[in-house]
Amino acid sequence: MSELEWQPYIETLRQRRREAERQRQARYQRAWQLAQEAAELLRRDYGATRVVVFGSLLRPSMFDDRSDVDIAAWGVAPEDTLRAMSAVAYLDKEIEVNLVDVSTCQPGILHIIEQEGIDL
């Protein structure tokens, strides 16, 4: 095929890439909204005193169509932890929100959360 014959294929590929990037950006923005919604819910309904986002949401270039929202919370009573995890997990049908229980997570994970996390 000549270069001219390839042009429609090349343009279609470019359009698909632009659309994929637009969708990735929209998902990224929605993920930040969900993080904020989760923090508000945890404070209001479960008494969280601190909520931190960590993981791929802090690395836009690594955030893709399989990425989720990782948050950690302090101040949630042990008897409310599972309900809180369930409440944030179902905030959105497409993007999962994972709540880490800082009182039971591995020390290495807690260290990463404290070093890299951003308070919400």
Contacts in CASP RR format, 6 or more apart in sequence:
PFRMAT RR
TARGET T0000
AUTHOR 0000-0000-0000
METHOD contacts of the structure
MODEL  1
MSELEWQPYIETLRQRRREAERQRQARYQRAWQLAQEAAELLRRDYGATR
VVVFGSLLRPSMFDDRSDVDIAAWGVAPEDTLRAMSAVAYLDKEIEVNLV
DVSTCQPGILHIIEQEGIDL
23 65 0 8 1.000
24 63 0 8 1.000
24 64 0 8 1.000
24 65 0 8 1.000
27 63 0 8 1.000
27 65 0 8 1.000
27 67 0 8 1.000
27 94 0 8 1.000
27 95 0 8 1.000
28 57 0 8 1.000
28 60 0 8 1.000
28 63 0 8 1.000
30 92 0 8 1.000
30 94 0 8 1.000
30 95 0 8 1.000
31 57 0 8 1.000
31 63 0 8 1.000
31 67 0 8 1.000
31 68 0 8 1.000
31 69 0 8 1.000
31 95 0 8 1.000
32 57 0 8 1.000
34 69 0 8 1.000
34 91 0 8 1.000
34 92 0 8 1.000
34 95 0 8 1.000
34 97 0 8 1.000
35 53 0 8 1.000
35 57 0 8 1.000
35 69 0 8 1.000
35 71 0 8 1.000
35 97 0 8 1.000
35 120 0 8 1.000
36 120 0 8 1.000
37 91 0 8 1.000
38 51 0 8 1.000
38 69 0 8 1.000
38 71 0 8 1.000
38 88 0 8 1.000
38 91 0 8 1.000
38 97 0 8 1.000
38 99 0 8 1.000
38 120 0 8 1.000
39 48 0 8 1.000
39 51 0 8 1.000
39 53 0 8 1.000
39 71 0 8 1.000
39 73 0 8 1.000
39 120 0 8 1.000
41 87 0 8 1.000
41 88 0 8 1.000
41 91 0 8 1.000
42 48 0 8 1.000
42 51 0 8 1.000
42 71 0 8 1.000
42 73 0 8 1.000
42 76 0 8 1.000
42 84 0 8 1.000
42 87 0 8 1.000
42 88 0 8 1.000
42 99 0 8 1.000
43 49 0 8 1.000
43 51 0 8 1.000
45 84 0 8 1.000
45 87 0 8 1.000
46 73 0 8 1.000
46 75 0 8 1.000
46 76 0 8 1.000
46 77 0 8 1.000
46 80 0 8 1.000
46 83 0 8 1.000
46 84 0 8 1.000
46 87 0 8 1.000
47 75 0 8 1.000
47 76 0 8 1.000
47 77 0 8 1.000
48 73 0 8 1.000
48 74 0 8 1.000
48 75 0 8 1.000
48 76 0 8 1.000
48 84 0 8 1.000
49 74 0 8 1.000
49 75 0 8 1.000
50 73 0 8 1.000
50 74 0 8 1.000
50 75 0 8 1.000
50 119 0 8 1.000
51 71 0 8 1.000
51 72 0 8 1.000
51 73 0 8 1.000
51 74 0 8 1.000
51 119 0 8 1.000
51 120 0 8 1.000
52 71 0 8 1.000
52 72 0 8 1.000
52 73 0 8 1.000
52 113 0 8 1.000
52 114 0 8 1.000
52 117 0 8 1.000
52 118 0 8 1.000
52 119 0 8 1.000
52 120 0 8 1.000
53 69 0 8 1.000
53 70 0 8 1.000
53 71 0 8 1.000
53 117 0 8 1.000
53 118 0 8 1.000
53 120 0 8 1.000
54 70 0 8 1.000
54 71 0 8 1.000
54 72 0 8 1.000
54 112 0 8 1.000
54 113 0 8 1.000
54 116 0 8 1.000
54 117 0 8 1.000
54 118 0 8 1.000
55 70 0 8 1.000
55 116 0 8 1.000
55 117 0 8 1.000
56 62 0 8 1.000
56 63 0 8 1.000
56 64 0 8 1.000
56 67 0 8 1.000
56 68 0 8 1.000
56 70 0 8 1.000
57 63 0 8 1.000
57 67 0 8 1.000
57 69 0 8 1.000
57 70 0 8 1.000
58 116 0 8 1.000
58 117 0 8 1.000
58 118 0 8 1.000
67 95 0 8 1.000
68 95 0 8 1.000
68 96 0 8 1.000
68 97 0 8 1.000
68 98 0 8 1.000
69 95 0 8 1.000
69 96 0 8 1.000
69 97 0 8 1.000
69 98 0 8 1.000
70 98 0 8 1.000
70 100 0 8 1.000
71 88 0 8 1.000
71 97 0 8 1.000
71 98 0 8 1.000
71 99 0 8 1.000
71 100 0 8 1.000
71 120 0 8 1.000
72 99 0 8 1.000
72 100 0 8 1.000
72 102 0 8 1.000
72 105 0 8 1.000
72 110 0 8 1.000
72 113 0 8 1.000
72 117 0 8 1.000
73 84 0 8 1.000
73 99 0 8 1.000
73 100 0 8 1.000
73 101 0 8 1.000
73 102 0 8 1.000
74 102 0 8 1.000
76 84 0 8 1.000
76 101 0 8 1.000
78 103 0 8 1.000
81 101 0 8 1.000
84 99 0 8 1.000
85 98 0 8 1.000
85 99 0 8 1.000
85 101 0 8 1.000
88 97 0 8 1.000
88 98 0 8 1.000
88 99 0 8 1.000
89 96 0 8 1.000
89 97 0 8 1.000
89 98 0 8 1.000
89 99 0 8 1.000
91 97 0 8 1.000
100 109 0 8 1.000
100 113 0 8 1.000
102 110 0 8 1.000
102 113 0 8 1.000
105 113 0 8 1.000
END
